[in-house]
Amino acid sequence: MQAPIAVTIPDAVKATGMSRTSIYEAMKRGDLTARKAGRRTLISFADLEAYLASLPTYQAGA
C-alpha cells in the first residue's frame, strides 16, 4: 500500500507522537506548512517528514 500524500491533524498526531498543540504551534510559527481542503486541514506527508528531520537531535546530559 502506498504512503499517504497528506494527513489530517489527528493523523499527524498519531504518525509523529507529537501533541495536537505542538503541531498547531509549529504551523503558527511557519515551521510546518498546512493546506485547507474545505474544512479539513491537511499537512503534506513530505512536509511533516521534513519538519521532524529539522528538529534538534537528542543530546544526553545536555
C-alpha positions as CSV (number, residue, x, y, z in Angstrom):
1,M,0.0,0.0,0.0
2,Q,1.2,3.5,-0.8
3,A,2.0,6.1,1.9
4,P,-0.5,9.0,2.0
5,I,0.3,12.2,0.3
6,A,-1.2,14.3,3.0
7,V,-2.6,13.7,6.5
8,T,-5.1,15.4,8.7
9,I,-4.1,16.9,12.1
10,P,-5.3,13.8,14.1
11,D,-3.3,11.6,11.7
12,A,-0.2,13.8,12.1
13,V,-0.6,13.5,15.9
14,K,-0.7,9.6,15.5
15,A,2.1,9.5,13.0
16,T,4.6,11.7,14.9
17,G,3.7,11.2,18.6
18,M,3.6,15.0,18.9
19,S,0.7,16.7,20.6
20,R,-2.0,18.5,18.7
21,T,-1.0,21.8,20.3
22,S,2.7,21.4,19.3
23,I,1.6,20.8,15.7
24,Y,-0.6,23.9,15.7
25,E,2.2,25.9,17.2
26,A,4.7,24.7,14.5
27,M,2.1,25.8,11.9
28,K,1.7,29.2,13.6
29,R,5.5,29.7,13.6
30,G,5.7,28.8,9.9
31,D,7.8,25.7,10.6
32,L,5.2,23.4,9.3
33,T,3.0,24.1,6.3
34,A,-0.6,23.1,6.1
35,R,-3.3,23.5,3.4
36,K,-7.0,23.8,3.6
37,A,-9.3,21.5,1.6
38,G,-12.8,22.8,2.5
39,R,-12.9,22.5,6.3
40,R,-10.1,19.9,6.6
41,T,-6.6,21.0,7.4
42,L,-4.1,18.8,5.6
43,I,-0.3,18.5,6.0
44,S,1.8,17.1,3.3
45,F,3.5,13.9,4.5
46,A,6.8,15.2,2.9
47,D,6.4,18.5,4.8
48,L,5.8,16.6,8.0
49,E,8.9,14.4,7.5
50,A,11.0,17.5,6.7
51,Y,9.8,19.2,9.8
52,L,10.7,16.2,12.0
53,A,14.1,16.0,10.3
54,S,14.7,19.7,11.1
55,L,14.2,19.2,14.9
56,P,17.4,19.1,17.0
57,T,18.7,15.7,17.9
58,Y,18.7,14.4,21.5
59,Q,21.9,15.1,23.4
60,A,22.2,13.0,26.6
61,G,23.3,15.1,29.6
62,A,22.8,18.4,27.7
